[in-house]
Structure formats: structure tokens, C-alpha cells
């Protein structure tokens, strides 16, 4: 797998992880163009870490990845280590994504990318936890990768859908704080 700057990343054998397709990854970074440099990035269900690696390559100042599978965490560490610059930092957290989000309470991220196994049942609990623990920065955005034919998420208090894109058999739904609730989410991380 190659990312920004024609850098080669390690991958895991088999079907244990499903890396974000190159065209979807490129589309996400085109949408968020101009807002990655210096941002704080959260990569949920990080897999091989391709999205976080891409964010580091494009100048994110801090990247956190959460992944449950130990072998994937080793690959993420190797992938991010090869692209990180001295002025950047990253952290990889192994464990259940919902439980680990509780531990991030108080942190704010400008960009959050969430790409779980489509049939995992993680969508609603993770989105609810992001809102509950106020992990999204005031002007931040959250992107959720999913199957376009099976998206049935209840409204998330405080968050609203700002755009949806479909790329073949992959869809991405973007959230931001609801306009009327923005003042209650001031963080100082701007």
C-alpha cells in the first residue's frame, strides 16, 4: 500500500483488516485539504494505520490510533515511525475502542476518522461516546466510513451530518457540532 509522497506502508496478511481504499483515502484528504497541517487527528479502528500515516505525511501535529488487534498495533507503530517528523507526535492505543474513548476524555481532535468492520455493531456506541466525551474540537469534523446500503444510525446529540459521499461500495458520512451547540463545546484547542 502506498500513501502520500509515494511512501510504502506495511500491511497485514489475510482479511483481518480492510484498509481504506486508495481512492477513498485520497477523497477524504482532498475534502479536508488545508486543514490537516498542525491538526490533532484521531484514527479509530486504525487497522494498518494508513489514514493516520497519511495525516502525519500531510503535517498533522499529533495522531492517536486506537486498534484492538495486537498484530495490527505493531504494524501501525512501524508505519507511523517511518513517516513521523521530529515536530510531530503519535500514540497507538490497543484495546476496545469504546472503552479507550472514555480514557481520552478531555482531549480534543480536529479530525476524527472512524472505519470499523462494517458489521461490527460499533457505529452507534462509538459515535455516542465521541459526543458524550466531547472529543471533537469546536470546528472539527468526524468522518465515518460505512457500507452505503446499511447506514441506520440514530441522531447523535450535539452532532449533525454536514455531508455524505459515496464511492462505489464505500460511503463516508461527515459530522460536525450542531451550529446552535457550538458554544457549549469550546475547548481552547483551536
MDTraj code that builds the backbone (N, CA, C; nanometers):
import mdtraj as md
import numpy as np

residues = "UNK UNK UNK UNK UNK UNK UNK UNK UNK UNK UNK UNK UNK UNK UNK UNK UNK UNK UNK UNK UNK UNK UNK UNK UNK UNK UNK UNK UNK UNK UNK UNK UNK UNK UNK UNK UNK UNK UNK UNK UNK UNK UNK UNK UNK UNK UNK UNK UNK UNK UNK UNK UNK UNK UNK UNK UNK UNK UNK UNK UNK UNK UNK UNK UNK UNK UNK UNK UNK UNK UNK UNK UNK UNK UNK UNK UNK UNK UNK UNK UNK UNK UNK UNK UNK UNK UNK UNK UNK UNK UNK UNK UNK UNK UNK UNK UNK UNK UNK UNK UNK UNK UNK UNK UNK UNK UNK UNK UNK UNK UNK UNK UNK UNK UNK UNK UNK UNK UNK UNK UNK UNK UNK UNK UNK UNK UNK UNK UNK UNK UNK UNK UNK UNK UNK UNK UNK UNK UNK UNK UNK UNK UNK UNK UNK UNK UNK UNK UNK UNK UNK UNK UNK UNK UNK UNK UNK UNK UNK UNK UNK UNK UNK UNK UNK UNK UNK UNK UNK UNK UNK UNK UNK UNK UNK UNK UNK UNK UNK UNK UNK UNK UNK UNK UNK UNK UNK UNK UNK UNK".split()
xyz = np.array([
    [0.0844, -0.1173, 0.0000],
    [0.0000, 0.0000, 0.0000],
    [0.0889, 0.1235, 0.0000],
    [0.0525, 0.2207, -0.0809],
    [0.1281, 0.3461, -0.0889],
    [0.0395, 0.4617, -0.0435],
    [0.1051, 0.5597, 0.0185],
    [0.0344, 0.6797, 0.0644],
    [0.1038, 0.8027, 0.0091],
    [0.0600, 0.9185, 0.0522],
    [0.1128, 1.0495, 0.0107],
    [0.2649, 1.0482, 0.0026],
    [0.3186, 1.1035, -0.1039],
    [0.4627, 1.1066, -0.1213],
    [0.5181, 0.9742, -0.1713],
    [0.4316, 0.8859, -0.2204],
    [0.4701, 0.7544, -0.2729],
    [0.5425, 0.6692, -0.1685],
    [0.5012, 0.6832, -0.0436],
    [0.5608, 0.6037, 0.0643],
    [0.4912, 0.4686, 0.0740],
    [0.5695, 0.3650, 0.0938],
    [0.5187, 0.2282, 0.1044],
    [0.4889, 0.1964, 0.2508],
    [0.3691, 0.1429, 0.2782],
    [0.3319, 0.1012, 0.4129],
    [0.3256, -0.0500, 0.4207],
    [0.3494, -0.1007, 0.5412],
    [0.3320, -0.2437, 0.5658],
    [0.1831, -0.2721, 0.5811],
    [0.1431, -0.3916, 0.5423],
    [0.0045, -0.4340, 0.5596],
    [0.0030, -0.5678, 0.6320],
    [-0.1146, -0.6098, 0.6708],
    [-0.1317, -0.7385, 0.7368],
    [-0.1859, -0.8394, 0.6364],
    [-0.1399, -0.9643, 0.6458],
    [-0.1900, -1.0655, 0.5517],
    [-0.3351, -1.1024, 0.5821],
    [-0.4036, -1.1526, 0.4810],
    [-0.5397, -1.2016, 0.5008],
    [-0.6432, -1.0910, 0.5048],
    [-0.7588, -1.1252, 0.5578],
    [-0.8739, -1.0355, 0.5598],
    [-0.9014, -0.9758, 0.6975],
    [-0.8042, -0.9852, 0.7888],
    [-0.8258, -0.9369, 0.9255],
    [-0.8498, -0.7865, 0.9310],
    [-0.7873, -0.7118, 0.8409],
    [-0.8117, -0.5678, 0.8333],
    [-0.8550, -0.5355, 0.6911],
    [-0.9267, -0.4263, 0.6774],
    [-0.9726, -0.3801, 0.5464],
    [-0.9258, -0.2354, 0.5324],
    [-0.8045, -0.2151, 0.4777],
    [-0.7554, -0.0780, 0.4658],
    [-0.8488, 0.0074, 0.3812],
    [-0.8575, 0.1338, 0.4155],
    [-0.9370, 0.2269, 0.3368],
    [-0.8816, 0.2292, 0.1949],
    [-0.9698, 0.2136, 0.0981],
    [-0.9283, 0.2125, -0.0423],
    [-0.8566, 0.3426, -0.0771],
    [-0.7587, 0.3319, -0.1667],
    [-0.6769, 0.4475, -0.2045],
    [-0.7623, 0.5638, -0.2547],
    [-0.8644, 0.5352, -0.3349],
    [-0.9454, 0.6454, -0.3884],
    [-1.0298, 0.7112, -0.2795],
    [-1.0742, 0.6344, -0.1801],
    [-1.1496, 0.6923, -0.0682],
    [-1.0549, 0.7755, 0.0183],
    [-0.9375, 0.7207, 0.0462],
    [-0.8382, 0.7937, 0.1265],
    [-0.8029, 0.9265, 0.0590],
    [-0.7796, 0.9218, -0.0710],
    [-0.7476, 1.0437, -0.1457],
    [-0.8630, 1.1436, -0.1401],
    [-0.9849, 1.0951, -0.1546],
    [-1.1024, 1.1828, -0.1495],
    [-1.1153, 1.2507, -0.0132],
    [-1.0942, 1.1747, 0.0940],
    [-1.1031, 1.2321, 0.2297],
    [-1.0025, 1.3454, 0.2454],
    [-0.8794, 1.3196, 0.2043],
    [-0.7767, 1.4229, 0.2208],
    [-0.7971, 1.5400, 0.1255],
    [-0.8624, 1.5200, 0.0128],
    [-0.8991, 1.6329, -0.0724],
    [-1.0077, 1.7167, -0.0065],
    [-1.1055, 1.6513, 0.0548],
    [-1.2123, 1.7240, 0.1246],
    [-1.1544, 1.8048, 0.2400],
    [-1.0615, 1.7443, 0.3133],
    [-1.0025, 1.8118, 0.4305],
    [-0.8751, 1.8886, 0.3967],
    [-0.8493, 1.9063, 0.2698],
    [-0.7301, 1.9776, 0.2241],
    [-0.7211, 2.1135, 0.2933],
    [-0.6039, 2.1496, 0.3366],
    [-0.5841, 2.2787, 0.4022],
    [-0.6129, 2.2770, 0.5506],
    [-0.6645, 2.1650, 0.6039],
    [-0.6951, 2.1618, 0.7471],
    [-0.6192, 2.0518, 0.8211],
    [-0.5281, 1.9846, 0.7534],
    [-0.4550, 1.8749, 0.8165],
    [-0.3281, 1.9246, 0.8866],
    [-0.2566, 2.0140, 0.8228],
    [-0.1312, 2.0610, 0.8814],
    [-0.1563, 2.1224, 1.0192],
    [-0.0855, 2.0686, 1.1180],
    [-0.0971, 2.1171, 1.2554],
    [-0.2160, 2.0630, 1.3323],
    [-0.2981, 1.9792, 1.2705],
    [-0.4187, 1.9312, 1.3389],
    [-0.3881, 1.8155, 1.4344],
    [-0.4845, 1.7890, 1.5192],
    [-0.4834, 1.6727, 1.6082],
    [-0.5794, 1.5721, 1.5465],
    [-0.5307, 1.4512, 1.5165],
    [-0.6029, 1.3505, 1.4391],
    [-0.6274, 1.2279, 1.5248],
    [-0.7489, 1.1739, 1.5221],
    [-0.7836, 1.0510, 1.5921],
    [-0.8275, 0.9481, 1.4889],
    [-0.7609, 0.8324, 1.4887],
    [-0.7859, 0.7244, 1.3928],
    [-0.8451, 0.6070, 1.4695],
    [-0.9749, 0.5802, 1.4501],
    [-1.0450, 0.4762, 1.5250],
    [-1.0592, 0.3496, 1.4418],
    [-1.0307, 0.2344, 1.5049],
    [-1.0238, 0.1063, 1.4341],
    [-0.9198, 0.1216, 1.3235],
    [-0.7994, 0.1556, 1.3648],
    [-0.6935, 0.2035, 1.2759],
    [-0.6415, 0.1007, 1.1764],
    [-0.6594, -0.0286, 1.2011],
    [-0.6159, -0.1307, 1.1045],
    [-0.4665, -0.1303, 1.0840],
    [-0.4213, -0.0918, 0.9652],
    [-0.2776, -0.0829, 0.9375],
    [-0.2247, 0.0580, 0.9621],
    [-0.3149, 0.1508, 0.9938],
    [-0.2737, 0.2878, 1.0232],
    [-0.2555, 0.3759, 0.9015],
    [-0.3125, 0.3361, 0.7884],
    [-0.2905, 0.4138, 0.6657],
    [-0.3445, 0.5564, 0.6753],
    [-0.4599, 0.5743, 0.7381],
    [-0.5162, 0.7094, 0.7481],
    [-0.4312, 0.7976, 0.8405],
    [-0.3895, 0.7424, 0.9529],
    [-0.3034, 0.8183, 1.0440],
    [-0.1683, 0.8487, 0.9819],
    [-0.1117, 0.7529, 0.9073],
    [0.0157, 0.7751, 0.8382],
    [0.0012, 0.8864, 0.7356],
    [-0.1084, 0.8837, 0.6631],
    [-0.1349, 0.9887, 0.5639],
    [-0.1464, 1.1250, 0.6330],
    [-0.2153, 1.1290, 0.7462],
    [-0.2281, 1.2546, 0.8211],
    [-0.0909, 1.3048, 0.8660],
    [-0.0059, 1.2159, 0.9146],
    [0.1305, 1.2550, 0.9540],
    [0.2083, 1.3073, 0.8333],
    [0.1975, 1.2404, 0.7202],
    [0.2674, 1.2845, 0.5993],
    [0.2219, 1.4228, 0.5547],
    [0.0973, 1.4550, 0.5839],
    [0.0417, 1.5841, 0.5425],
    [0.0515, 1.6897, 0.6520],
    [0.1245, 1.6590, 0.7606],
    [0.1568, 1.7615, 0.8586],
    [0.0759, 1.7650, 0.9858],
    [-0.0057, 1.6631, 1.0150],
    [-0.0774, 1.6607, 1.1439],
    [0.0257, 1.6675, 1.2562],
    [-0.0048, 1.7425, 1.3604],
    [0.0927, 1.7573, 1.4694],
    [0.0880, 1.6408, 1.5674],
    [-0.0299, 1.5798, 1.5821],
    [-0.0470, 1.4729, 1.6808],
    [-0.1505, 1.3751, 1.6271],
    [-0.1170, 1.2467, 1.6280],
    [-0.2078, 1.1437, 1.5789],
    [-0.2207, 1.0350, 1.6850],
    [-0.3454, 0.9997, 1.7164],
    [-0.3734, 0.8893, 1.8085],
    [-0.4486, 0.7834, 1.7293],
    [-0.4039, 0.6603, 1.7414],
    [-0.4714, 0.5486, 1.6769],
    [-0.5201, 0.4495, 1.7803],
    [-0.6430, 0.4036, 1.7663],
    [-0.6978, 0.3005, 1.8545],
    [-0.7265, 0.1778, 1.7687],
    [-0.6730, 0.0643, 1.8135],
    [-0.6895, -0.0615, 1.7415],
    [-0.6907, -0.1745, 1.8432],
    [-0.7789, -0.2697, 1.8242],
    [-0.7931, -0.3795, 1.9186],
    [-0.6932, -0.4922, 1.8954],
    [-0.6550, -0.5179, 1.7719],
    [-0.5729, -0.6323, 1.7378],
    [-0.4248, -0.6009, 1.7595],
    [-0.3566, -0.6805, 1.8409],
    [-0.2167, -0.6569, 1.8769],
    [-0.1244, -0.6564, 1.7548],
    [-0.1430, -0.7504, 1.6618],
    [-0.0569, -0.7550, 1.5434],
    [-0.0720, -0.6283, 1.4599],
    [-0.1922, -0.5772, 1.4525],
    [-0.2144, -0.4529, 1.3783],
    [-0.1441, -0.3366, 1.4472],
    [-0.1447, -0.3334, 1.5798],
    [-0.0768, -0.2256, 1.6535],
    [0.0723, -0.2235, 1.6230],
    [0.1329, -0.3400, 1.6088],
    [0.2754, -0.3483, 1.5732],
    [0.2986, -0.2881, 1.4347],
    [0.2122, -0.3203, 1.3393],
    [0.2250, -0.2678, 1.2036],
    [0.2025, -0.1164, 1.2026],
    [0.1037, -0.0689, 1.2767],
    [0.0785, 0.0756, 1.2853],
    [0.2026, 0.1461, 1.3382],
    [0.2604, 0.0933, 1.4457],
    [0.3817, 0.1523, 1.5041],
    [0.4918, 0.1635, 1.3980],
    [0.5138, 0.0569, 1.3234],
    [0.6173, 0.0573, 1.2202],
    [0.5849, 0.1577, 1.1093],
    [0.4590, 0.1609, 1.0660],
    [0.4200, 0.2523, 0.9594],
    [0.4317, 0.3978, 1.0013],
    [0.3864, 0.4292, 1.1211],
    [0.3914, 0.5682, 1.1652],
    [0.5331, 0.6115, 1.1978],
    [0.6124, 0.5213, 1.2501],
    [0.7504, 0.5545, 1.2839],
    [0.8292, 0.5964, 1.1595],
    [0.7976, 0.5357, 1.0457],
    [0.8728, 0.5685, 0.9239],
    [0.8334, 0.7022, 0.8615],
    [0.7201, 0.7604, 0.9008],
    [0.6773, 0.8867, 0.8397],
    [0.6773, 1.0049, 0.9360],
    [0.6843, 0.9798, 1.0665],
    [0.6763, 1.0886, 1.1639],
    [0.8004, 1.1781, 1.1550],
    [0.7781, 1.3070, 1.1710],
    [0.8853, 1.4065, 1.1720],
    [0.9114, 1.4495, 1.3164],
    [1.0285, 1.5084, 1.3451],
    [1.0625, 1.5451, 1.4836],
    [0.9593, 1.6356, 1.5522],
    [0.8908, 1.7218, 1.4773],
    [0.7942, 1.8137, 1.5380],
    [0.6563, 1.7506, 1.5567],
    [0.6416, 1.6262, 1.5175],
    [0.5142, 1.5559, 1.5296],
    [0.5210, 1.4514, 1.6404],
    [0.4024, 1.4076, 1.6847],
    [0.3963, 1.3032, 1.7862],
    [0.2784, 1.2119, 1.7540],
    [0.2874, 1.0883, 1.8002],
    [0.1768, 0.9958, 1.7817],
    [0.1717, 0.8990, 1.8990],
    [0.0543, 0.8389, 1.9135],
    [0.0333, 0.7391, 2.0182],
    [-0.0592, 0.6323, 1.9623],
    [-0.0269, 0.5063, 1.9910],
    [-0.1111, 0.3941, 1.9500],
    [-0.1665, 0.3306, 2.0760],
    [-0.2974, 0.3141, 2.0798],
    [-0.3651, 0.2588, 2.1965],
    [-0.4299, 0.1273, 2.1549],
    [-0.3978, 0.0220, 2.2277],
    [-0.4562, -0.1086, 2.1982],
    [-0.5731, -0.1335, 2.2920],
    [-0.6853, -0.1765, 2.2364],
    [-0.7989, -0.2113, 2.3199],
    [-0.9309, -0.1834, 2.2522],
    [-1.0370, -0.2109, 2.3257],
    [-1.1733, -0.1879, 2.2805],
    [-1.1932, -0.0379, 2.2575],
    [-1.2386, -0.0018, 2.1382],
    [-1.2475, 0.1384, 2.1011],
    [-1.3401, 0.2181, 2.1940],
    [-1.4539, 0.1639, 2.2328],
    [-1.5469, 0.2377, 2.3196],
    [-1.4836, 0.2630, 2.4560],
    [-1.4182, 0.1626, 2.5116],
    [-1.3521, 0.1789, 2.6421],
    [-1.2366, 0.2783, 2.6339],
    [-1.1606, 0.2734, 2.5246],
    [-1.0460, 0.3634, 2.5105],
    [-1.0888, 0.5085, 2.4892],
    [-1.2049, 0.5294, 2.4274],
    [-1.2534, 0.6665, 2.4085],
    [-1.2806, 0.7341, 2.5419],
    [-1.3284, 0.6583, 2.6401],
    [-1.3513, 0.7139, 2.7743],
    [-1.2229, 0.7706, 2.8313],
    [-1.1116, 0.7033, 2.8047],
    [-0.9827, 0.7462, 2.8583],
    [-0.9289, 0.8716, 2.7898],
    [-0.9844, 0.9059, 2.6743],
    [-0.9411, 1.0253, 2.6021],
    [-1.0203, 1.1492, 2.6423],
    [-1.1165, 1.1324, 2.7326],
    [-1.1984, 1.2464, 2.7756],
    [-1.1065, 1.3617, 2.8155],
    [-1.1360, 1.4787, 2.7659],
    [-1.0533, 1.5955, 2.7910],
    [-0.9644, 1.6291, 2.6721],
    [-0.9385, 1.5308, 2.5858],
    [-0.8652, 1.5567, 2.4616],
    [-0.9638, 1.6040, 2.3560],
    [-0.9173, 1.6887, 2.2657],
    [-1.0000, 1.7338, 2.1544],
    [-0.9225, 1.7086, 2.0253],
    [-0.9937, 1.6611, 1.9240],
    [-0.9309, 1.6297, 1.7962],
    [-0.9983, 1.7089, 1.6856],
    [-0.9167, 1.7647, 1.5972],
    [-0.9678, 1.8441, 1.4853],
    [-1.0285, 1.7565, 1.3768],
    [-0.9711, 1.6386, 1.3598],
    [-1.0196, 1.5436, 1.2609],
    [-1.0232, 1.4054, 1.3243],
    [-1.1377, 1.3376, 1.3086],
    [-1.1536, 1.2010, 1.3589],
    [-1.1964, 1.1150, 1.2408],
    [-1.1260, 1.0032, 1.2217],
    [-1.1630, 0.9096, 1.1162],
    [-1.1980, 0.7767, 1.1807],
    [-1.3163, 0.7260, 1.1491],
    [-1.3688, 0.6041, 1.2107],
    [-1.4064, 0.5055, 1.1012],
    [-1.3350, 0.3925, 1.0978],
    [-1.3554, 0.2918, 0.9936],
    [-1.3559, 0.1521, 1.0562],
    [-1.4669, 0.1149, 1.1214],
    [-1.4725, -0.0181, 1.1835],
    [-1.5102, -0.1250, 1.0819],
    [-1.4965, -0.2516, 1.1197],
    [-1.5566, -0.3553, 1.0355],
    [-1.7057, -0.3228, 1.0193],
    [-1.7540, -0.3243, 0.8974],
    [-1.8900, -0.2774, 0.8699],
    [-1.9969, -0.3470, 0.9527],
    [-1.9821, -0.4745, 0.9822],
    [-2.0847, -0.5495, 1.0558],
    [-2.0527, -0.5626, 1.2045],
    [-1.9677, -0.4750, 1.2572],
    [-1.9193, -0.4888, 1.3949],
    [-2.0186, -0.4443, 1.5019],
    [-2.1165, -0.3640, 1.4658],
    [-2.2067, -0.3096, 1.5677],
    [-2.1446, -0.1961, 1.6471],
    [-2.0331, -0.1414, 1.6009],
    [-1.9620, -0.0360, 1.6748],
    [-2.0094, 0.1053, 1.6424],
    [-2.0799, 0.1235, 1.5334],
    [-2.1113, 0.2601, 1.4896],
    [-2.1815, 0.3427, 1.5973],
    [-2.2964, 0.2987, 1.6421],
    [-2.3732, 0.3792, 1.7369],
    [-2.2982, 0.4011, 1.8682],
    [-2.2417, 0.2968, 1.9330],
    [-2.1731, 0.3219, 2.0601],
    [-2.0509, 0.4130, 2.0471],
    [-1.9784, 0.4030, 1.9374],
    [-1.8605, 0.4883, 1.9206],
    [-1.9023, 0.6331, 1.8939],
    [-1.9993, 0.6539, 1.8072],
    [-2.0447, 0.7909, 1.7798],
    [-2.1035, 0.8545, 1.9048],
    [-2.1797, 0.7775, 1.9803],
    [-2.2338, 0.8293, 2.1064],
    [-2.1213, 0.8651, 2.2031],
    [-2.0166, 0.7818, 2.2102],
    [-1.9046, 0.8085, 2.3016],
    [-1.8265, 0.9325, 2.2593],
    [-1.8079, 0.9523, 2.1302],
    [-1.7384, 1.0725, 2.0821],
    [-1.8139, 1.1969, 2.1264],
    [-1.9456, 1.1955, 2.1101],
    [-2.0273, 1.3099, 2.1512],
    [-2.0274, 1.3261, 2.3030],
    [-2.0478, 1.2166, 2.3754],
    [-2.0543, 1.2215, 2.5213],
    [-1.9253, 1.2768, 2.5827],
    [-1.8108, 1.2321, 2.5322],
    [-1.6819, 1.2736, 2.5881],
    [-1.6258, 1.3975, 2.5193],
    [-1.7041, 1.4557, 2.4283],
    [-1.6691, 1.5797, 2.3582],
    [-1.5275, 1.5745, 2.3014],
    [-1.5007, 1.4716, 2.2221],
    [-1.3670, 1.4505, 2.1671],
    [-1.3406, 1.5302, 2.0397],
    [-1.4432, 1.5816, 1.9785],
    [-1.4283, 1.6593, 1.8566],
    [-1.4052, 1.8058, 1.8931],
    [-1.3030, 1.8661, 1.8350],
    [-1.2754, 2.0082, 1.8591],
    [-1.3905, 2.0929, 1.8047],
    [-1.3987, 2.2144, 1.8514],
    [-1.5111, 2.3026, 1.8165],
    [-1.5363, 2.3111, 1.6663],
    [-1.4344, 2.3302, 1.5868],
    [-1.4511, 2.3405, 1.4409],
    [-1.4066, 2.2136, 1.3699],
    [-1.4036, 2.1036, 1.4425],
    [-1.3563, 1.9775, 1.3872],
    [-1.4613, 1.9053, 1.3062],
    [-1.4150, 1.7995, 1.2407],
    [-1.5054, 1.7118, 1.1662],
    [-1.4702, 1.5667, 1.1926],
    [-1.5735, 1.4865, 1.1903],
    [-1.5642, 1.3430, 1.2095],
    [-1.6105, 1.2776, 1.0801],
    [-1.5306, 1.1846, 1.0265],
    [-1.5681, 1.1113, 0.9061],
    [-1.5858, 0.9646, 0.9426],
    [-1.6969, 0.9063, 0.8999],
    [-1.7296, 0.7675, 0.9315],
    [-1.7440, 0.6894, 0.8015],
    [-1.6584, 0.5892, 0.7844],
    [-1.6658, 0.5035, 0.6661],
    [-1.7639, 0.3899, 0.6930],
    [-1.8500, 0.3606, 0.5952],
    [-1.9514, 0.2566, 0.6142],
    [-2.0020, 0.2049, 0.4808],
    [-2.0807, 0.0999, 0.4883],
    [-2.1477, 0.0438, 0.3724],
    [-2.2628, 0.1390, 0.3353],
    [-2.2721, 0.1830, 0.2112],
    [-2.3781, 0.2780, 0.1757],
    [-2.5183, 0.2184, 0.1820],
    [-2.5288, 0.0861, 0.1836],
    [-2.6600, 0.0216, 0.1830],
    [-2.7119, -0.0146, 0.3213],
    [-2.6337, 0.0110, 0.4248],
    [-2.6799, -0.0281, 0.5584],
    [-2.6386, 0.0741, 0.6643],
    [-2.6792, 0.1968, 0.6444],
    [-2.6470, 0.3045, 0.7379],
    [-2.7745, 0.3425, 0.8126],
    [-2.7850, 0.2972, 0.9365],
    [-2.9052, 0.3233, 1.0161],
    [-2.8634, 0.3701, 1.1551],
    [-2.8093, 0.4885, 1.1614],
    [-2.7619, 0.5433, 1.2879],
    [-2.8644, 0.6437, 1.3391],
    [-2.8962, 0.6317, 1.4674],
    [-2.9859, 0.7285, 1.5305],
    [-2.9133, 0.8627, 1.5402],
    [-2.9875, 0.9724, 1.5493],
    [-2.9225, 1.1026, 1.5644],
    [-2.8288, 1.1035, 1.6860],
    [-2.7176, 1.1725, 1.6721],
    [-2.6179, 1.1839, 1.7780],
    [-2.6360, 1.3208, 1.8420],
    [-2.6719, 1.3264, 1.9712],
    [-2.6928, 1.4565, 2.0361],
    [-2.5702, 1.5469, 2.0230],
    [-2.5937, 1.6678, 1.9715],
    [-2.4866, 1.7650, 1.9578],
    [-2.4133, 1.7590, 1.8254],
    [-2.4286, 1.6501, 1.7500],
    [-2.3605, 1.6374, 1.6213],
    [-2.4626, 1.6357, 1.5084],
    [-2.4222, 1.6894, 1.3939],
    [-2.5090, 1.6860, 1.2769],
    [-2.4284, 1.6428, 1.1556],
    [-2.4968, 1.5797, 1.0621],
    [-2.4327, 1.5394, 0.9373],
    [-2.4122, 1.6648, 0.8528],
    [-2.2892, 1.6853, 0.8075],
    [-2.2615, 1.8020, 0.7234],
    [-2.2417, 1.7647, 0.5765],
    [-2.2109, 1.6360, 0.5486],
    [-2.2029, 1.5887, 0.4103],
    [-2.1932, 1.4382, 0.4091],
    [-2.2314, 1.3798, 0.2973],
    [-2.2175, 1.2356, 0.2754],
    [-2.1664, 1.2148, 0.1342],
    [-2.0742, 1.1209, 0.1204],
    [-2.0164, 1.0889, -0.0102],
    [-2.0204, 0.9382, -0.0286],
    [-2.0427, 0.8951, -0.1520],
    [-2.0435, 0.7524, -0.1840],
    [-1.9387, 0.7273, -0.2914],
    [-1.8562, 0.6266, -0.2671],
    [-1.7502, 0.5849, -0.3587],
    [-1.7691, 0.4363, -0.3855],
    [-1.8551, 0.4020, -0.4790],
    [-1.8829, 0.2617, -0.5092],
    [-1.9485, 0.1922, -0.3911],
    [-1.8819, 0.0895, -0.3349],
    [-1.9393, 0.0158, -0.2215],
    [-1.8923, 0.0696, -0.0866],
    [-1.8412, 0.1929, -0.0866],
    [-1.7989, 0.2595, 0.0365],
    [-1.8651, 0.3961, 0.0440],
    [-1.9166, 0.4284, 0.1613],
    [-1.9719, 0.5617, 0.1846],
    [-1.8999, 0.6245, 0.3029],
    [-1.8964, 0.7564, 0.3051],
    [-1.8378, 0.8302, 0.4170],
    [-1.9375, 0.9383, 0.4569],
    [-1.9742, 0.9362, 0.5841],
    [-2.0640, 1.0368, 0.6401],
    [-1.9819, 1.1257, 0.7326],
    [-1.9944, 1.2567, 0.7140],
    [-1.9184, 1.3552, 0.7908],
    [-2.0096, 1.4230, 0.8924],
    [-1.9573, 1.4392, 1.0127],
    [-2.0299, 1.5071, 1.1203],
    [-1.9500, 1.6268, 1.1695],
    [-2.0230, 1.7236, 1.2217],
    [-1.9638, 1.8358, 1.2951],
    [-2.0607, 1.8717, 1.4066],
    [-2.0169, 1.9603, 1.4964],
    [-2.1083, 2.0014, 1.6020],
    [-2.2223, 2.0806, 1.5421],
    [-2.3409, 2.0619, 1.5988],
    [-2.4562, 2.1389, 1.5537],
    [-2.4277, 2.2855, 1.5758],
    [-2.4696, 2.3660, 1.4827],
    [-2.4420, 2.5101, 1.4877],
    [-2.4867, 2.5727, 1.6190],
    [-2.6042, 2.5377, 1.6660],
    [-2.6572, 2.6008, 1.7881],
    [-2.5850, 2.5553, 1.9144],
    [-2.5136, 2.4421, 1.9076],
    [-2.4467, 2.3897, 2.0264],
    [-2.2977, 2.4211, 2.0316],
    [-2.2463, 2.4948, 1.9347],
    [-2.1025, 2.5152, 1.9251],
    [-2.0447, 2.5786, 2.0512],
    [-2.1130, 2.6752, 2.1084],
    [-2.0577, 2.7442, 2.2247],
    [-2.0385, 2.6529, 2.3440],
    [-2.1174, 2.5496, 2.3577],
    [-2.1035, 2.4593, 2.4721],
    [-1.9859, 2.3652, 2.4568],
    [-1.9207, 2.3680, 2.3401],
    [-1.8080, 2.2770, 2.3170],
    [-1.6751, 2.3497, 2.3022],
    [-1.6640, 2.4708, 2.3494],
    [-1.5364, 2.5436, 2.3409],
    [-1.4303, 2.4675, 2.4161],
    [-1.3096, 2.4625, 2.3575],
    [-1.2057, 2.3796, 2.4179],
    [-1.0737, 2.4502, 2.4383],
    [-1.0445, 2.5516, 2.3630],
    [-0.9141, 2.6125, 2.3716],
    [-0.8141, 2.5496, 2.2748],
    [-0.8470, 2.4359, 2.2141],
    [-0.7599, 2.3731, 2.1129],
    [-0.8067, 2.4194, 1.9762],
    [-0.7667, 2.5352, 1.9343],
    [-0.8130, 2.5854, 1.8044],
    [-0.6967, 2.6059, 1.7114],
])
top = md.Topology()
chain = top.add_chain()
for i, resn in enumerate(residues, 1):
    res = top.add_residue(resn, chain, resSeq=i)
    for name in ("N", "CA", "C"):
        top.add_atom(name, md.element.get_by_symbol(name[0]), res)
traj = md.Trajectory(xyz[None], top)
